[in-house]
Amino acid sequence: MLLRCFPRLHLGLMDMGNVTSRTYGGAGFALSSPATEIIAERSSGRTEIAGLEMLDADAQAGLRACVNRWAQLNKSAHVHIKIHRLPIQHIGLGTKTSLLMGTLAAATLAAGKEISQSAIQTLSGRGGASGVGVNTFFHGGFVADAGHPARKDLSFAPSSRRISHAVPPILSRVPIPERWQVYLFLPSGRRFSGNAEQEFFTKNTPIRRSEVLDSIALLYHGVVPAVLTADLSLLKESLANLHKVGFKKRELAAQSEDVKAIIAYLDSIRDCAVGLSSMGPLIYAISERTISAEVEDIKKTFNVDLLATCSGRNRGFEVQR
């Protein structure tokens, strides 16, 4: 069987200052591509993974640990897992979350067992900061979550450095308008992972109270109603302002001049909402029309790749047997 799971855009983390009773919290869109594909089948021998050479060392270690945890809980079941297709890592697509959760789901199905969302999340270890990737893996759509109960004795850290036993609860899940087209650009820019990502969190938190509250207001009285009512102009305005405050402001400030220039160019297009996904350098642009002329101009001016043209995805992973 082949399991296909899908990337997400992450719009930002909300309370990164211990301002409210819940820390983190985030929002994002599921996308139709580029997908992660995993092949799994029963095996008469031990559980094995093929295709690890496609991953960096950190992802290899994380995947092996996940599969080992799964194997300990399913000692009578053996599966052969192959990573068939994988988007670029560490650019803002949530590739690691898709890979870990997709592999666990594929192994479970290949072993003839039923999938438990909570069990898959726990085994994956994901969702320590934002629950967007976990929730869109299963359900798709546009998701805004409530983060985690505040722990003022703990410093802020990325999901890869936080162990969570509960997925941040969904506050809002809204279907992504079908007429919205999404353009993904991958310019030269900083890619954060491992120690570098942790250092960024340490250096840039806590965020002051006024910026946290502004970020939350822009999300819940800006982005969420914009998606709900398919109001692209409100989405454009809300995203532009979200990039000027809080943790998102600092993520953008840490990026390359090319990233900032391309975002500024896209923001100058009247009917185009734009942003930096997660810590970048992936840039997304959302429009209701084809912007092929503008895309060609960006590619030529900034020597940047158009990674994909896709749509929002309002369903979770899919399986082909």
N, C-alpha and C positions, 0 to 999 in steps of 0.2 A: 504494500500500500504506500501511497505518497501523501504526505501531509504538507499542505501549503499554508503558510501564515504570512501576515502582512505587516508592513512597517507603520510607524506612527510619526506624526509631527508633534513635538512638545513645545507648547507656547510659552511656558514659564512656570517657575515655582513661586508660590505666593507668600506664606509667612516664614521668612528666613530670619526672623528677629525675635522670636518668642514674644510676639505682641498679643496674640490671641491665645485661646485655650488649646489650639491645635497648630502644630508646626507643619512645614512643607505645604502639601496641597498643590495641585497642578491642573493643567488642562491640555488637551490635545486632540488631534484628528487621526483616525485610521485612514490609510491610503490603499489604493488598489494595486500599487506596485512601487518599487521592485520587491518581489516576494522572496521569502526564504522557503526552500523546498527540502524536505527530509523524507527519505525512503526507509521503511522499517518492515521487517518480516521475522517470523518465528525462526529460531535457531535451535539445533539439537545440541550445540555446544554452549560455551559461555557467552554472555552478553558482550558484544564488541561494537566499536565505533569506527567507521571508515570516513575518510575525507577530512581528518583533523589538520592536514597540511594547509587547508584553506584558512585556518584561524591563526591569530597571533597567540603568543604563549599564555597570556592571561585568559583568553577565551578557551584555549585547550584545557587549562587547569580547571576552569569553572565548569566546563561541560563534563569532564571526567568525574568531577566531584558530584555533580547532579546525577549522572547515570549510576555511579556507585551507590548513592543514597537510594535510588530507585531499585537497584538490584538487591539491596539488603532487605527491602520491604517485599520483594517479589522473588524470593529465592528459588521457587519452582519454575519460574518463567525465564526463558533465555531468548534474546532478540538480537538481530543484526541491524545496526543503524548506519545509514549512510547520509552524510551531508551532501545533497545534490546541487543545491544552488544557494548562494549567500550574498546579500548586498554588501557594500563596502562598510567596514567597521569604523566606529568612532567618528562619525560625521554628523550625528543627530537624527538617525532613523530608528533608534531603538533596536538595532540588530541583535545585540546580545540577549535582550529579553525575549525576542522572537525565537532565537536559536535555542535557548535553554528550555523555554516552555514548550516550543514545538517538538523538540526531541523527546521530552518527557511524555507529551501527549501521544506522539507517534509510537513510542515504546509501549505505552499502556494499551493502545488500541491493537497493536500487533500481537500483544500477549493475550488478547481476547477479554480484556477487563474494561470496566466502565470508567470514564473519566470523572474525577472529582475536582472541581475547580479549586477548592481550598487546598487539596492535597498537592496538585500540580504547582500552585503558587508557593506552598511551603517548601517543597523539594527544590524549587528553582532558586529560592532565596531572593527573588526580585520583589520590588514594591517597597523597598526600605525608605525611599524618599517620596516619590510620586507613584500613584497607582494607575497612571494613564496607560502604560505599556501592557500591564497585566490585564486591565479591564478591556482594552481594545482587542487584545489577543482573543478573548472569548466572545466579545459582543460587537466590536466595531463601533462606528459612529463617532460623534464628538462627545468627549467625556470631560467633566470637571469633577475632581475629587476633593475630599475633606482632609487629606493628610493624616497625620498621626497625633495622638494625645501629646501635649507639650511635655517635654522633659528638659527642664532648664539646667539639669546637671550634666547634660550631654552636649557636646559641640556638634555643629552641623557637618554633615558628610553626604557624599553621593550614595546612590542606591547600592553600588558595588561594595561600599564599606559599612553598610547598615544591614543588620539582620532583622527582618520583620516577620512576625508570626500572624499578621493580619493584613489584608489588602486595604488600603485607604478606601473608605466607603464612597460610593458615587453620589454626588449631590445633584448632578444633572447629566443626563445622557440624551442627546438630541440627534436626530437623523441629519446627516450632512446633505445640503441641497444638491440634487442631481445635476443641476446645470452649472455648478461650480467646477471649473477646470483648475488643476493644480500643476504648476511648473516647478521643478526642482533643479536648482543650480548648485554646482559644486565648485566654488572658486578655490584658489590657494588660500589657506588660512590655518589657524591653529586647531589641532585635534587633541582633545583632552581625554586622558585615560589614566588609570592607576594612580601613582603618586602625584602626578601633575594635576589631576582632577581634584584630589584631596587638598592639595596645597591651595588651589583656587578657592575652594569652599572655606578653608581656614582663614585665608587672607580677606575674603569679601563678606564675611558674616561676623556679627549679626547686622541685619539691615535695620535702619532706624524706623521708628513707629509710623511716622507720616507716610513714608514710602511703601511700607507694607500695606497700610490701609488703602492707599491710592491704588496699589496693584490689585487688591481684592475687589475694590469698587469697579475698576476697569474691566475685570473679568466678569463679574456677576451682573453688572448693569451696563455692560458694553458687549463683550465677546459672546456671552451666552445668548442674550436676546437677538444679537445679530445673526447667529446661526439658526436659532429657532424661527426667526421671521424671514430668513434668506435676504437680509439687508446687508449687501456687500459694502455699501458706503459706511455704515456703522462699524462693520468689521474692520475696514481700512483705518478709520479714525481710532478705534479702540486699540488695535495692534500697534499703530504708530506711537500712541501715548504710553502703552505698556512697555515699549522699548526705551522709554525715557525715565523710568523709575525702577526702584527695587533691584532684585537680583538679576532681572532681565537686562537692565541697563548695564550692569557690570559684565554680564556675559558678552554683550555686544561690544563694550569698550575693550575687552581683551582680544577681540578678533583683528584680523589684518585690515589694512586700508582698502584692499580690494573688496572684502566683504562689506565694509561700510559703504563704499562707493556704489556697489551694485544694489544694495538695499535702498540707498538714496535715489538711484535712477528709477528703480521699480516703483518707489513711493511717489515719484513725480507723474506716473501714469494715472490718470483720473479714476479709472474703474478697475484698479488693481490693489488688492490687499497683500501686504508683504511682511515677512518676518524671518528671524533666525530661529531655526529649530534646535531646541536644547542649547548646548554650548557651541553648536556649529561645527564646522563652517557651512553646513547645508543651509541654503536660503530657499524659502518657499514663496511663491506668488500665486494668488488665487484670483481668478477673473471669470466673468460670465461669457466672455468672447475669446476667440482665438487671437493671441497676441504674437503671432509668428514674426511680424516685422520687428517688433521690439526685441524679441528673443534673438533674432539674427544680429541686431545691432549690439546687444549685450555680449554675445559670443565674440563678435569681431572686436569690439572696443576693449573688453577686459580679458580676452583670450580664456574664456571660461567654458566649461562643459555644461550642457543641458543634460542632467542625469536622467530625467524622466519627465514625461507628460502623463498625468494620471488623473484620477478622480478620487473623491472620498469613498470609503468603503463602510457600509452600514451593516456588515455581518462580520463574524469572527473567522477563525481558521476554517479551512475546507479539506476534505479527504477524498482521494480517488483510490479506488480499490482495483 
